[in-house]
């Protein structure tokens, strides 16, 4: 059998303040709550075709060996592909919502080179917002 990976299904973040993190990923980054499982401390957010799971630190399914709570070391970064990329508009939107910005630049991703912007969520996890690959035609709605 040859294993073939199609895409990222979901990412799980261990979080200290699940409500603040849910607000950030929904209100600032445009995700939506897909499923809440409060009995196990899990909120699952829809991010396009993928999911971002927010697992409350100390919940019954939390695995302490997976990273230090709230220390920004749950992972290196999460990259979310955005349909339209306007660095100035993104920076203004994120700043208006109190997000701490990182650097903007040309970076390589799943679809090739394109512009992206780093930022940090309320618990210090780095998020990359990646635009379309260079040369992709953007059509207006």
C-alpha positions, 0 to 999 in steps of 0.5 A, spaced: 500 500 500 502 506 498 500 512 502 497 518 499 496 525 503 491 529 500 491 535 505 491 537 512 485 534 516 485 538 522 490 541 527 489 541 535 492 546 539 492 546 547 489 552 550 489 555 556 483 560 555 478 557 550 473 562 550 478 567 548 482 563 542 475 561 539 473 568 539 480 570 536 479 564 530 472 566 529 472 573 529 478 575 527 480 569 522 473 568 520 473 560 522 466 558 525 464 553 530 463 546 528 462 542 534 463 543 541 464 537 546 464 541 553 465 534 556 472 533 554 474 540 553 474 540 545 471 546 541 472 544 533 472 550 528 471 550 521 477 553 517 475 552 510 476 545 508 480 543 514 479 544 522 482 547 528 481 544 534 482 547 541 483 543 546 483 546 553 489 544 558 487 540 563 481 537 560 480 529 561 483 528 554 489 533 554 496 530 554 501 534 557 507 531 554 504 534 547 507 541 549 507 547 555 500 550 556 500 557 553 507 558 552 507 558 544 510 551 543 504 547 541 507 547 534 511 552 530 506 555 526 499 554 523 498 556 516 491 558 513 491 559 506 486 565 504 483 566 497 485 573 496 491 577 499 492 584 501 497 585 506 496 592 508 488 590 509 490 584 513 495 588 517 490 593 518 484 588 520 489 584 525 491 590 528 484 593 529 483 586 533 489 587 537 493 581 534 500 582 534 503 581 527 510 578 525 513 579 518 510 579 511 514 576 505 514 571 499 514 564 502 513 557 499 507 553 501 503 547 498 501 551 492 508 554 490 511 561 492 506 567 494 505 572 499 504 571 506 503 574 513 505 572 520 501 573 526 500 571 533 494 568 536 492 570 544 496 564 547 502 566 542 502 561 537 504 563 530 499 563 525 501 564 517 496 567 512 498 565 505 495 568 499 494 565 492 501 562 489 504 567 484 501 567 477 494 565 479 489 569 476 484 572 481 477 573 479 472 578 482 466 575 485 
